[in-house]
Amino acid sequence: MTRCVGRWSGSGRMDTCSTAELRSARTGGTPVPTQAESCNLSDSCKVAIVAALEREVWPLVKDWPPSPREFDGRGFKFFEKDGVALVCGGIGAEAARRAAEAIIGLYRPEVVISAGFAGGLDPTLQTGHTMTPRHVIDASDGSRTDSGCGEGVLISFAGIAGVEQKAKLGAAYGAQAVDMEAAAVARSAEAHGVRFLACKVISDTSSSSLPPIASFVGSDGKFHALRFLAYIALRPWLWFRVQRLAIDTAMAAGKLCEVLTETSEFHAAARGVLTR
């Protein structure tokens, strides 16, 4: 039986699942051939990764050549290496949707991975905990995506959740973590008949209170870092929280990229793509 993208455990260990498991989960239990199983190395045999911000995946792509390309009248900066393509589309569902449509349309991937930071809803999850949720729920309409692999529930919420909101989401949906983008990426993947997975890392715990980041996210999903720093500079009571967030997110990005490296290489090698 062919092996495919793995499922990650909280310890960072990667277990594996079969392509039949993934395909049967998306086709009502009837395995069907995938495009990658009938092709050689080409653009259609890519692993596609969609993240929000470069800082989330910088340890992974820092040595990858960037490839600026346009799709649907918008410019995107892709990173490409050895059968894997990655794009950082910005924060929020609409930015994620645009990025997912672009990477699917241009690269015709066999699997799309929504990767990035998530807030912890389960009080036992600490910063740096990686997870591949089996279920992704869109809080806007309650729709649910079953990836066929992994464990747990990720809820995609329209805003940056504070401590009280995290508690409400965890109780309402039985979710372990919250993000803003995964459900939108899952919807695009499903619309194009592409396999979907999510890989997230906890960047802030259920009890963590974040600085006022949302005010500095533009309508295009871009984070205006200089404006944010200017705002923080005049408010010394926020300095410690920002410093703590910077340390935590840097550590979380490293953990996330370790898992993404292992997973993308594993998947590409399973498809006959040389990754080393």
C-alpha positions as a Markdown table, in Angstrom:
| # | Residue | x | y | z |
|---|---|---|---|---|
| 1 | Met | 0.0 | 0.0 | 0.0 |
| 2 | Thr | 1.4 | 3.4 | -0.9 |
| 3 | Arg | 2.2 | 5.7 | 2.0 |
| 4 | Cys | 1.5 | 9.4 | 2.0 |
| 5 | Val | 1.6 | 12.5 | 4.1 |
| 6 | Gly | 1.9 | 11.7 | 7.8 |
| 7 | Arg | -0.1 | 12.6 | 10.8 |
| 8 | Trp | 1.6 | 14.6 | 13.5 |
| 9 | Ser | 1.3 | 13.9 | 17.2 |
| 10 | Gly | 1.7 | 16.5 | 19.9 |
| 11 | Ser | 5.2 | 15.3 | 20.7 |
| 12 | Gly | 6.3 | 16.2 | 17.2 |
| 13 | Arg | 6.5 | 12.5 | 16.2 |
| 14 | Met | 5.1 | 11.8 | 12.8 |
| 15 | Asp | 2.9 | 8.7 | 12.2 |
| 16 | Thr | 1.8 | 7.7 | 8.8 |
| 17 | Cys | -1.4 | 7.1 | 7.1 |
| 18 | Ser | -2.1 | 5.5 | 3.7 |
| 19 | Thr | -3.4 | 7.2 | 0.6 |
| 20 | Ala | -6.3 | 4.8 | 0.7 |
| 21 | Glu | -7.3 | 6.2 | 4.1 |
| 22 | Leu | -7.2 | 9.7 | 2.9 |
| 23 | Arg | -9.0 | 9.0 | -0.4 |
| 24 | Ser | -11.7 | 6.9 | 1.3 |
| 25 | Ala | -12.4 | 9.7 | 3.8 |
| 26 | Arg | -13.1 | 12.1 | 0.9 |
| 27 | Thr | -15.0 | 9.7 | -1.4 |
| 28 | Gly | -17.4 | 8.0 | 0.9 |
| 29 | Gly | -15.2 | 4.9 | 1.6 |
| 30 | Thr | -14.4 | 4.1 | -2.1 |
| 31 | Pro | -10.7 | 4.4 | -2.9 |
| 32 | Val | -10.0 | 6.2 | -6.2 |
| 33 | Pro | -6.7 | 6.8 | -8.1 |
| 34 | Thr | -5.0 | 10.1 | -7.4 |
| 35 | Gln | -3.5 | 12.2 | -10.1 |
| 36 | Ala | 0.0 | 11.8 | -8.6 |
| 37 | Glu | -0.3 | 8.0 | -8.8 |
| 38 | Ser | -0.5 | 8.2 | -12.6 |
| 39 | Cys | 2.1 | 10.9 | -13.4 |
| 40 | Asn | 5.8 | 11.5 | -13.3 |
| 41 | Leu | 7.5 | 14.5 | -11.8 |
| 42 | Ser | 5.7 | 17.6 | -13.0 |
| 43 | Asp | 3.9 | 20.7 | -11.7 |
| 44 | Ser | 0.9 | 18.5 | -10.9 |
| 45 | Cys | 3.0 | 16.5 | -8.3 |
| 46 | Lys | 3.6 | 19.4 | -5.9 |
| 47 | Val | 3.0 | 19.7 | -2.2 |
| 48 | Ala | 1.4 | 23.1 | -1.7 |
| 49 | Ile | 1.7 | 24.9 | 1.7 |
| 50 | Val | -0.5 | 28.0 | 2.5 |
| 51 | Ala | 0.6 | 30.1 | 5.5 |
| 52 | Ala | -0.4 | 33.6 | 6.6 |
| 53 | Leu | 2.9 | 35.3 | 7.4 |
| 54 | Glu | 6.5 | 34.7 | 6.4 |
| 55 | Arg | 7.6 | 34.7 | 10.1 |
| 56 | Glu | 5.6 | 31.5 | 10.6 |
| 57 | Val | 7.5 | 29.6 | 8.0 |
| 58 | Trp | 10.8 | 31.5 | 7.7 |
| 59 | Pro | 13.0 | 28.7 | 9.2 |
| 60 | Leu | 11.7 | 26.5 | 6.4 |
| 61 | Val | 11.9 | 28.9 | 3.4 |
| 62 | Lys | 14.8 | 31.2 | 4.3 |
| 63 | Asp | 17.1 | 29.4 | 1.8 |
| 64 | Trp | 14.4 | 28.7 | -0.8 |
| 65 | Pro | 14.3 | 30.9 | -4.0 |
| 66 | Pro | 11.3 | 33.2 | -4.2 |
| 67 | Ser | 9.2 | 33.1 | -7.3 |
| 68 | Pro | 6.9 | 36.2 | -7.8 |
| 69 | Arg | 3.9 | 35.2 | -9.9 |
| 70 | Glu | 0.5 | 36.6 | -10.7 |
| 71 | Phe | -2.9 | 35.0 | -10.4 |
| 72 | Asp | -6.3 | 36.5 | -11.0 |
| 73 | Gly | -4.8 | 40.0 | -11.2 |
| 74 | Arg | -2.9 | 39.8 | -7.9 |
| 75 | Gly | 0.8 | 39.4 | -7.2 |
| 76 | Phe | 2.0 | 36.6 | -5.0 |
| 77 | Lys | 5.4 | 35.6 | -3.7 |
| 78 | Phe | 5.8 | 31.9 | -3.8 |
| 79 | Phe | 8.7 | 29.8 | -2.5 |
| 80 | Glu | 9.7 | 26.7 | -4.4 |
| 81 | Lys | 12.0 | 23.8 | -3.7 |
| 82 | Asp | 12.2 | 20.2 | -4.7 |
| 83 | Gly | 8.5 | 19.6 | -5.5 |
| 84 | Val | 7.1 | 21.8 | -2.8 |
| 85 | Ala | 5.5 | 25.3 | -3.3 |
| 86 | Leu | 4.7 | 27.6 | -0.4 |
| 87 | Val | 2.8 | 30.9 | -0.4 |
| 88 | Cys | 2.1 | 33.4 | 2.5 |
| 89 | Gly | -1.3 | 34.9 | 1.7 |
| 90 | Gly | -1.9 | 37.1 | 4.7 |
| 91 | Ile | -4.1 | 37.0 | 7.8 |
| 92 | Gly | -7.7 | 36.0 | 7.7 |
| 93 | Ala | -10.1 | 33.8 | 5.7 |
| 94 | Glu | -10.3 | 35.9 | 2.5 |
| 95 | Ala | -6.5 | 36.3 | 2.3 |
| 96 | Ala | -6.1 | 32.5 | 2.8 |
| 97 | Arg | -8.8 | 31.8 | 0.1 |
| 98 | Arg | -7.0 | 34.0 | -2.4 |
| 99 | Ala | -3.7 | 32.3 | -1.7 |
| 100 | Ala | -5.1 | 28.8 | -1.8 |
| 101 | Glu | -6.8 | 29.5 | -5.2 |
| 102 | Ala | -3.5 | 30.9 | -6.5 |
| 103 | Ile | -1.3 | 28.0 | -5.5 |
| 104 | Ile | -3.9 | 25.4 | -6.6 |
| 105 | Gly | -4.4 | 27.2 | -9.9 |
| 106 | Leu | -0.7 | 27.7 | -10.7 |
| 107 | Tyr | 0.8 | 24.5 | -9.3 |
| 108 | Arg | -2.0 | 21.9 | -9.5 |
| 109 | Pro | -0.8 | 20.3 | -6.3 |
| 110 | Glu | -1.8 | 16.8 | -5.1 |
| 111 | Val | -2.1 | 17.9 | -1.5 |
| 112 | Val | -2.6 | 21.4 | 0.1 |
| 113 | Ile | -1.5 | 22.0 | 3.7 |
| 114 | Ser | -2.7 | 24.9 | 5.7 |
| 115 | Ala | 0.2 | 25.7 | 8.0 |
| 116 | Gly | 0.8 | 28.3 | 10.7 |
| 117 | Phe | 0.1 | 29.6 | 14.2 |
| 118 | Ala | -2.9 | 28.7 | 16.3 |
| 119 | Gly | -4.2 | 29.8 | 19.6 |
| 120 | Gly | -4.6 | 27.1 | 22.3 |
| 121 | Leu | -8.1 | 26.3 | 23.5 |
| 122 | Asp | -7.2 | 23.2 | 25.5 |
| 123 | Pro | -5.4 | 24.5 | 28.7 |
| 124 | Thr | -3.0 | 21.5 | 28.5 |
| 125 | Leu | -1.5 | 22.6 | 25.2 |
| 126 | Gln | 1.6 | 24.7 | 25.6 |
| 127 | Thr | 3.4 | 27.0 | 23.2 |
| 128 | Gly | 5.3 | 24.9 | 20.6 |
| 129 | His | 2.8 | 22.0 | 20.6 |
| 130 | Thr | 2.3 | 20.9 | 17.0 |
| 131 | Met | -0.9 | 19.3 | 15.8 |
| 132 | Thr | -2.6 | 18.0 | 12.7 |
| 133 | Pro | -6.3 | 18.2 | 13.4 |
| 134 | Arg | -8.5 | 15.6 | 11.8 |
| 135 | His | -11.5 | 18.0 | 11.8 |
| 136 | Val | -11.5 | 21.7 | 10.8 |
| 137 | Ile | -14.6 | 23.7 | 11.6 |
| 138 | Asp | -15.6 | 27.0 | 10.1 |
| 139 | Ala | -17.1 | 29.1 | 12.9 |
| 140 | Ser | -19.0 | 31.3 | 10.4 |
| 141 | Asp | -21.3 | 28.6 | 9.3 |
| 142 | Gly | -20.5 | 25.4 | 11.3 |
| 143 | Ser | -19.2 | 23.5 | 8.2 |
| 144 | Arg | -16.7 | 20.8 | 9.0 |
| 145 | Thr | -13.9 | 19.3 | 6.9 |
| 146 | Asp | -12.6 | 15.8 | 7.7 |
| 147 | Ser | -9.0 | 15.5 | 6.5 |
| 148 | Gly | -9.0 | 11.7 | 7.0 |
| 149 | Cys | -5.8 | 11.9 | 9.1 |
| 150 | Gly | -4.7 | 13.3 | 12.4 |
| 151 | Glu | -6.5 | 13.9 | 15.7 |
| 152 | Gly | -8.5 | 16.7 | 17.3 |
| 153 | Val | -10.5 | 19.7 | 16.2 |
| 154 | Leu | -9.3 | 23.1 | 14.9 |
| 155 | Ile | -11.9 | 25.9 | 14.7 |
| 156 | Ser | -11.4 | 28.8 | 12.2 |
| 157 | Phe | -12.7 | 32.0 | 13.7 |
| 158 | Ala | -13.1 | 35.4 | 12.0 |
| 159 | Gly | -11.1 | 37.4 | 14.5 |
| 160 | Ile | -8.0 | 37.1 | 16.8 |
| 161 | Ala | -9.4 | 35.3 | 19.8 |
| 162 | Gly | -8.8 | 36.7 | 23.3 |
| 163 | Val | -8.9 | 34.6 | 26.5 |
| 164 | Glu | -12.7 | 34.8 | 26.9 |
| 165 | Gln | -13.3 | 34.0 | 23.3 |
| 166 | Lys | -11.0 | 31.1 | 23.4 |
| 167 | Ala | -12.9 | 29.6 | 26.3 |
| 168 | Lys | -16.2 | 30.0 | 24.5 |
| 169 | Leu | -14.9 | 28.4 | 21.3 |
| 170 | Gly | -13.4 | 25.5 | 23.1 |
| 171 | Ala | -16.7 | 24.9 | 25.0 |
| 172 | Ala | -18.9 | 25.3 | 22.0 |
| 173 | Tyr | -17.0 | 23.2 | 19.5 |
| 174 | Gly | -14.9 | 20.8 | 21.5 |
| 175 | Ala | -11.9 | 22.2 | 19.7 |
| 176 | Gln | -8.3 | 22.2 | 20.9 |
| 177 | Ala | -7.0 | 25.1 | 18.9 |
| 178 | Val | -8.2 | 28.2 | 16.9 |
| 179 | Asp | -6.9 | 29.8 | 13.8 |
| 180 | Met | -8.3 | 32.2 | 11.1 |
| 181 | Glu | -7.3 | 30.5 | 7.8 |
| 182 | Ala | -7.6 | 26.7 | 7.7 |
| 183 | Ala | -11.3 | 26.4 | 6.9 |
| 184 | Ala | -10.9 | 28.8 | 3.9 |
| 185 | Val | -8.0 | 26.7 | 2.6 |
| 186 | Ala | -10.0 | 23.5 | 3.1 |
| 187 | Arg | -12.9 | 24.9 | 1.2 |
| 188 | Ser | -10.7 | 25.8 | -1.8 |
| 189 | Ala | -9.0 | 22.5 | -1.8 |
| 190 | Glu | -12.4 | 20.7 | -1.7 |
| 191 | Ala | -13.7 | 22.8 | -4.5 |
| 192 | His | -10.8 | 21.7 | -6.7 |
| 193 | Gly | -10.8 | 18.1 | -5.6 |
| 194 | Val | -7.4 | 18.4 | -3.9 |
| 195 | Arg | -6.5 | 16.6 | -0.7 |
| 196 | Phe | -6.4 | 18.9 | 2.4 |
| 197 | Leu | -4.4 | 18.7 | 5.6 |
| 198 | Ala | -3.7 | 21.3 | 8.3 |
| 199 | Cys | -0.5 | 21.6 | 10.3 |
| 200 | Lys | -0.6 | 24.1 | 13.2 |
| 201 | Val | 1.5 | 25.0 | 16.1 |
| 202 | Ile | 0.4 | 26.7 | 19.3 |
| 203 | Ser | 1.8 | 30.2 | 19.5 |
| 204 | Asp | -0.4 | 31.4 | 22.4 |
| 205 | Thr | -2.0 | 29.3 | 25.1 |
| 206 | Ser | -5.6 | 29.4 | 26.2 |
| 207 | Ser | -4.6 | 31.8 | 29.0 |
| 208 | Ser | -2.4 | 34.1 | 26.9 |
| 209 | Ser | -3.6 | 37.7 | 26.4 |
| 210 | Leu | -2.3 | 39.0 | 23.1 |
| 211 | Pro | -1.4 | 42.6 | 22.3 |
| 212 | Pro | -3.9 | 44.5 | 20.1 |
| 213 | Ile | -2.7 | 43.0 | 16.8 |
| 214 | Ala | -6.0 | 43.0 | 15.0 |
| 215 | Ser | -6.0 | 46.8 | 14.5 |
| 216 | Phe | -2.8 | 46.5 | 12.4 |
| 217 | Val | -4.1 | 43.9 | 9.9 |
| 218 | Gly | -5.1 | 45.5 | 6.6 |
| 219 | Ser | -8.0 | 44.5 | 4.4 |
| 220 | Asp | -5.6 | 42.5 | 2.2 |
| 221 | Gly | -4.5 | 40.4 | 5.2 |
| 222 | Lys | -1.1 | 42.0 | 5.5 |
| 223 | Phe | 0.3 | 42.8 | 9.0 |
| 224 | His | 1.6 | 46.4 | 9.3 |
| 225 | Ala | 4.5 | 45.7 | 11.5 |
| 226 | Leu | 6.0 | 49.3 | 11.5 |
| 227 | Arg | 2.7 | 50.8 | 12.6 |
| 228 | Phe | 2.3 | 48.2 | 15.3 |
| 229 | Leu | 5.8 | 48.9 | 16.6 |
| 230 | Ala | 5.2 | 52.6 | 16.6 |
| 231 | Tyr | 2.0 | 52.0 | 18.6 |
| 232 | Ile | 3.8 | 49.8 | 21.1 |
| 233 | Ala | 6.8 | 52.1 | 21.5 |
| 234 | Leu | 4.5 | 54.7 | 23.2 |
| 235 | Arg | 2.9 | 52.2 | 25.5 |
| 236 | Pro | 5.6 | 50.7 | 27.8 |
| 237 | Trp | 3.1 | 48.6 | 29.7 |
| 238 | Leu | 2.8 | 46.5 | 26.6 |
| 239 | Trp | 6.5 | 45.9 | 26.1 |
| 240 | Phe | 6.7 | 42.7 | 28.1 |
| 241 | Arg | 3.8 | 41.1 | 26.4 |
| 242 | Val | 5.2 | 41.9 | 22.9 |
| 243 | Gln | 8.6 | 40.6 | 23.9 |
| 244 | Arg | 7.0 | 37.4 | 25.3 |
| 245 | Leu | 5.0 | 37.0 | 22.1 |
| 246 | Ala | 8.1 | 37.5 | 19.9 |
| 247 | Ile | 10.0 | 34.8 | 21.8 |
| 248 | Asp | 7.0 | 32.4 | 21.8 |
| 249 | Thr | 6.3 | 32.8 | 18.1 |
| 250 | Ala | 9.9 | 32.4 | 17.1 |
| 251 | Met | 10.1 | 29.1 | 19.0 |
| 252 | Ala | 6.7 | 28.0 | 17.6 |
| 253 | Ala | 7.9 | 28.8 | 14.1 |
| 254 | Gly | 10.9 | 26.6 | 14.6 |
| 255 | Lys | 8.8 | 23.7 | 15.8 |
| 256 | Leu | 6.3 | 24.1 | 13.0 |
| 257 | Cys | 9.0 | 24.1 | 10.3 |
| 258 | Glu | 10.6 | 21.0 | 11.7 |
| 259 | Val | 7.3 | 19.2 | 11.1 |
| 260 | Leu | 6.7 | 20.7 | 7.7 |
| 261 | Thr | 10.2 | 19.8 | 6.5 |
| 262 | Glu | 9.7 | 16.2 | 7.6 |
| 263 | Thr | 6.3 | 16.0 | 6.2 |
| 264 | Ser | 6.9 | 17.6 | 2.8 |
| 265 | Glu | 10.0 | 15.5 | 2.2 |
| 266 | Phe | 8.2 | 12.4 | 3.2 |
| 267 | His | 5.3 | 13.1 | 0.9 |
| 268 | Ala | 7.5 | 14.2 | -2.0 |
| 269 | Ala | 9.7 | 11.1 | -1.7 |
| 270 | Ala | 6.7 | 8.9 | -1.6 |
| 271 | Arg | 5.7 | 10.4 | -5.0 |
| 272 | Gly | 9.1 | 9.9 | -6.5 |
| 273 | Val | 10.3 | 13.4 | -6.1 |
| 274 | Leu | 13.9 | 13.8 | -4.9 |
| 275 | Thr | 13.9 | 16.1 | -1.9 |
| 276 | Arg | 17.5 | 16.0 | -0.8 |
